[in-house]
Amino acid sequence: MDAFLADLAGIPHSRDAAALRVKSADFSWFSPIMSAALGGRLADVVVSPRNEEDVLRIAAACAKHRMPLVARGGGTGNFGQAVPLAGGAVVEMTALDKIVFQRSHVARAQAGIRLVKLDEELRKNGQELRMHPSTKKLATLGGFVGGGHAGIGTVTWGILRDRGNLLGLKVVTIEETPRVLELRGDDVNLVHHAYGVNGIVTEVEFPTAPAYEWLDTIVVFDDFERAAEFGLALATSDGILKKLVSVHAWPVPAYFTALKPHLPDEKAAALLMIGSETREPFEALVQSFGGTITLCVPQANIYEYTWGHTTMHALRADRSLTYLVCIFPKDYTLAAIGRVHRKLGAEVMLHLEYKRFNGHMTAEGVPLFRYQGFEQMTRLYKAFEAEGVRIANAHTFLLQNGGMKDLDEKQLAFKRSVDPRLLMNPGKIGGLDDLPGGLSGTALEAAQLPASGWAY
Amino acid sequence: MDAFLADLAGIPHSRDAAALRVKSADFSWFSPIMSAALGGRLADVVVSPRNEEDVLRIAAACAKHRMPLVARGGGTGNFGQAVPLAGGAVVEMTALDKIVFQRSHVARAQAGIRLVKLDEELRKNGQELRMHPSTKKLATLGGFVGGGHAGIGTVTWGILRDRGNLLGLKVVTIEETPRVLELRGDDVNLVHHAYGVNGIVTEVEFPTAPAYEWLDTIVVFDDFERAAEFGLALATSDGILKKLVSVHAWPVPAYFTALKPHLPDEKAAALLMIGSETREPFEALVQSFGGTITLCVPQANIYEYTWGHTTMHALRADRSLTYLVCIFPKDYTLAAIGRVHRKLGAEVMLHLEYKRFNGHMTAEGVPLFRYQGFEQMTRLYKAFEAEGVRIANAHTFLLQNGGMKDLDEKQLAFKRSVDPRLLMNPGKIGGLDDLPGGLSGTALEAAQLPASGWAY
């Protein structure tokens, strides 16, 4: 460690116990299973590069001293993306927060910039991010690209992986003489959603979207299935501007205490972001479905009750809850939603985010339920699959076992080329960089949960 | 007529024979059937209002003197929208060409403005029309809204009727004391695509789209079905900016003489407009399909070889050709395209425009073939329908027989309220304002061609 730190002279770092604890954690505590599997994993040092030169020095020192490392953005991942499985260095990227350039509909920024700051800067020029996670205020650009996959905006633009949403990535390899790669075209997906183990992303280039005046909107319905039907109709209303279509069965809205005045008891609620420019045709759509608009105002941050934040609000109220992550079929979406709700609604609370995904509109769900153990989890996974719903394993920290990333030969060859000593958070890729002794206990059980996968 | 003209004192008008001939014609000559049915129909006077006040005076005078009238934009319709079936006045709207306002993402303009001029004005503020017909250089805003339904941009935004693409219409009724109506929300569809018989549109309010830097692009393929598959993949690549995806089986490209250097013999060709901002991911998509890019430049007006213009280029070369208008099913789109091409490809030349339509991606086709009469036309209609392809009757001038407009009770009640004396191009709505003696000959046969309709 001393030799390693000597090589980093001048680069801010900390070995303070509190800092190590905070910077070794992410939002994997959402899952009681992952929480148990990852508990107590700590980095040995937090290093905070100030610029790309520092990143190159850190990469070289890690390679030279065989020091494991984990690049860290806002630490908002739910899958242990930022938890150092094998100790070593946490590389905190948040000082690399410059916008490299912004042209009319394209921008490039350093990976450590907070999405909220980036979005604010883009909006000064009438542009905004095509999509962002519900954790926009904390999450960084590099963290979103490395560990995320979609978010608010995906209902219009598809997921990050879909061609056109990422234009270029600058990546530093972990070698004694690190290389700086510029990945373009389909090659961006070698690093996107690789949980940070395929090199350190230092810059991201992406197309921006026009900054419409979004209205944070709630529409309530007597019936969840009607709300889901409305959600799909809105999501596929190509002429209506929308950035978010999120539909919640009661009692999920009961967890959104700050929105209580707009969420009547027993009603299903659609939480939406609608472009003010198409408010009238939106209202006509609401009327045709018999919904009631209870809120329609700018800048209410309603997105912070959707996607991952829905889970957070529920867990804040009730720590006995857990969830699974599923994707409804692109065909017969509503039929599958209805069947799941009718068959399992007594045990699971459904909420949906409509998303474009691989060219199709569909709905993602993160149903909430009281956790009773692996047997229940497995039973529920199978019950969803029986209705044609695909399940991601949201309770394992292993990259490929989640079911969202297809680690094919090309991906693995790239991994070996950018991280030949397998120093980037070793233990994330089962079969390649397993930790000594392999998985056991909860971590092993979690990895073995069934996942039908999203071919992600 | 004299009393009518006296009421219009000061409003420019003409009874010159050449003017009457020119202003009584539109692009219905594309169809040999419609051409025969509409031949010789002439207006008695061309009136050219200078402003809305003139329009009100004309409407009042028509009501008072029982003068039939036809509002006319650029005269680019293919369905006799601008041909006066019962004589009377042609009301030429092109002097009403002012932009009423332009805000960040919404604009409002007078109905007579040429789309090309409107688009140029919008682009000065970084905006453009969401969609326009291939006749953008001639067509007017009011004509597009009254007689059109979709166009270049529909692959992203859907069709004009889809909620959100039209925000408001100002409409003058044909009464002795004309009313000025402002239609908003779903009510815009009472007048949109009513072939101009539901009141005179004087202003249109609509959302605008960001003005990307479009690259006019051609990609060629050995095989038409592969080109169609590529087209659908591009059309549903939500992250890639595109305004046009038009796919042509050989020998259709042979008719595009000005593009000959970019259209190799025997190859299927995709004519595209791609946002330069997402050119790299687009190229990655082309590569994954094995296509060859033969053109990729800004401002080549490639749209003037697609949609209705495809037919025009073919007819210019060979007047024995005619066409039918079809829509492929939203599910199994490629399978249906493939079956039609394999079964009927020897007789019909396929080309496709991918379009979003009622929330779904699908492909419209205007297959070209050598015209042999009604029997052949009927046989082909049925052959397409047998493959699950819906057919519009593109050879009748009757509004509801085309199959694209559902003239329900609400529509008919609105028609009666805005035009109580049935003066707006009488003869367009079968069963309501039939001409004396009704249809006969070619017009009758044409109206009876089968149409599975688009529920439009």
Interface residues (C-beta under 8 A of the other chain):
Chain A: S104 H105 V106 G126 R130 T156 W157 G158 D162 R163 G164 N165 L167 G168 R184 G185 D186 P207 P210 Y212 E213 A233 T236 S237 D238 G239 I240 L241 G275 E277 T278 E280 P281 F282 E283 A284 L285 S288 D331 R356 G359 H360
Chain B: S104 H105 V106 G126 R130 T156 W157 G158 D162 R163 G164 N165 L167 G168 R184 G185 D186 P207 P210 Y212 E213 A233 T236 S237 D238 G239 I240 L241 G275 E277 T278 E280 P281 F282 E283 A284 L285 S288 D331 R356 G359 H360
